[in-house]
Amino acid sequence: EAGVAQSPRYKIIEKRQSVAFWCNPISGHATLYWYQQILGQGPKLLIQFQNNGVVDDSQLPKDRFSAERLKGVDSTLKIQPAKLEDSAVYLCASSLKGQLQPQETQYFGPGTRLLVL
Amino acid sequence: KQEVTQIPAALSVPEGENLVLNCSFTDSAIYNLQWFRQDPGKGLTSLLLIQSSQREQTSGRLNASLDKSSGRSTLYIAASQPGDSATYLCAVAGGGNKLTFGTGTQLKVEL
C-alpha cells in the first residue's frame, strides 16, 4: 500500500514570506496529523484532523499557521508570515481511526524540511 | 502536562553488542507507548507499540518493556548491526491518540 506522501521535500524562504506544505494520507485513513520537528528535538503535534474536522489544534500558532483538510483527504499547512524559528521539519502522519481507536499506530510521511533565512 | 525524557542522547557501540535505550514519562495515564526509528532525511517508522495493559512487546531482535507505575520503558536491541544506526524516539499516547515524543537517542553501530 502507498504510504503518506508529502511535498515539497525541501523549501528555503526568507523571513516574512509565506509557504505551504501538502500531505496526502494513506487511503482510507480518517485521522491526519501535522507535526513540527525542530533540530535535536522530538516531533511536536501542531494539529489533528478527524475526517475534515479539527480535533486538536492547541499547539498551533494560530496567528501565523493555518491548516485545512479538504474533503477529509488531502491536507495543507500554511505559514504566513514565516519567522526564523519556524525552521524545522514538518511531518504529516495518518492513522485509520485516530481518536476512535487509541491503540493504533500512526504512519509518517518523509517530511518537508523548511529553512527560513 | 506529559513530559518524555530519553537517555542517553547519543550512543556509539561496536557491532554485535546488546544495548538498552531508556525512556521515562511523567504522567502514567497513557493509552500506549511506542518506539519509532528515524533515519536521516526520512520520516518515522513504528517499531513497537505496547498497550497500557501490556508489559512488553517483541519484534525480531527488538524487545520493549513498559512499567506504567514507575513511568519507564526500555528498548532492548540484541546483536546490534550497522543497519540499526538511526535515531530512536519514544512516544506516549494520551487521549485522542495524541502522541508526546521524547527528544530521541542517536545510535551509531560501528563495524
Interface residues (C-beta under 8 A of the other chain):
Chain A: V4 T31 G40 Q41 G42 P43 K44 L45 Q48 V55 D56 L91 A93 S95 G98 Q99 Q101 P102 Q103 E104 T105 Q106 Y107 F108 G109 P110 G111 R113
Chain B: V4 Y31 N32 Q34 F36 G41 K42 G43 L44 T45 S46 L49 Q51 L89 A91 A93 G95 G96 N97 K98 L99 T100 F101 G102 T103 G104
